Amino acid sequence: MFTGSGSDRDCSIERFRPYFRLQLFGTKETVQSIINQLHSLGFLDRVYWGKPMPVPGVDGAWVRCSIHT
């Protein structure tokens, strides 16, 4: 009966999928402009970005994050 060896070779291939994470900081307009530029270059579609969030303690600064596999 197979009980598993516990080695990394027994793990799902999904665990090793490469991914990248981007974070953009700036004014709301600047961040949106960069997202639009990345989209027009074919680098990353707009749908992969989270909602804009204000940066605590920094007036006028916003952040948007993306994780893409």
C-alpha positions in Angstrom: 0.0 0.0 0.0 1.3 3.5 -0.9 1.5 5.9 2.0 3.6 8.6 0.3 7.2 9.5 0.8 6.7 13.2 1.8 9.3 14.3 -0.8 8.8 17.4 -3.0 8.6 15.1 -6.0 5.2 13.9 -4.8 3.7 17.4 -4.6 1.3 18.8 -7.1 2.8 20.5 -10.1 0.6 23.6 -9.2 2.9 24.3 -6.3 5.7 25.1 -8.6 3.9 27.3 -11.1 5.8 30.5 -11.6 4.0 33.7 -10.8 4.8 37.4 -10.4 3.4 40.1 -8.2 3.3 43.8 -9.1 2.5 46.7 -6.8 2.0 50.2 -8.1 2.1 53.3 -5.8 1.3 56.8 -6.8 -1.7 59.1 -7.4 -4.8 57.3 -8.5 -4.4 58.8 -12.0 -0.8 57.8 -12.3 -1.4 54.2 -11.2 -4.3 53.9 -13.6 -2.2 55.3 -16.4 0.6 52.7 -15.8 -2.0 49.9 -15.7 -3.4 51.2 -19.1 0.1 51.3 -20.5 0.9 47.7 -19.4 -2.3 46.6 -20.9 -1.7 48.3 -24.3 1.8 46.7 -24.4 0.2 43.3 -23.9 2.1 42.8 -20.7 -0.9 42.4 -18.3 -4.6 42.7 -18.8 -6.5 45.2 -16.6 -8.7 42.5 -15.1 -5.7 41.1 -13.0 -5.4 44.3 -10.9 -7.1 44.6 -7.5 -9.1 47.6 -6.4 -7.2 50.8 -5.7 -6.5 51.4 -2.0 -5.3 54.5 -0.2 -1.8 54.2 1.3 -2.2 54.8 5.1 -0.4 57.9 6.3 0.5 59.2 2.9 -1.9 61.9 1.5 -2.9 61.3 -2.1 -1.0 58.0 -2.5 -2.8 54.9 -3.7 -1.7 51.3 -4.3 -2.9 48.6 -6.7 -1.6 45.1 -6.6 -1.6 42.2 -9.1 -0.6 38.6 -8.8 -0.5 36.7 -12.1 0.3 33.2 -12.9 
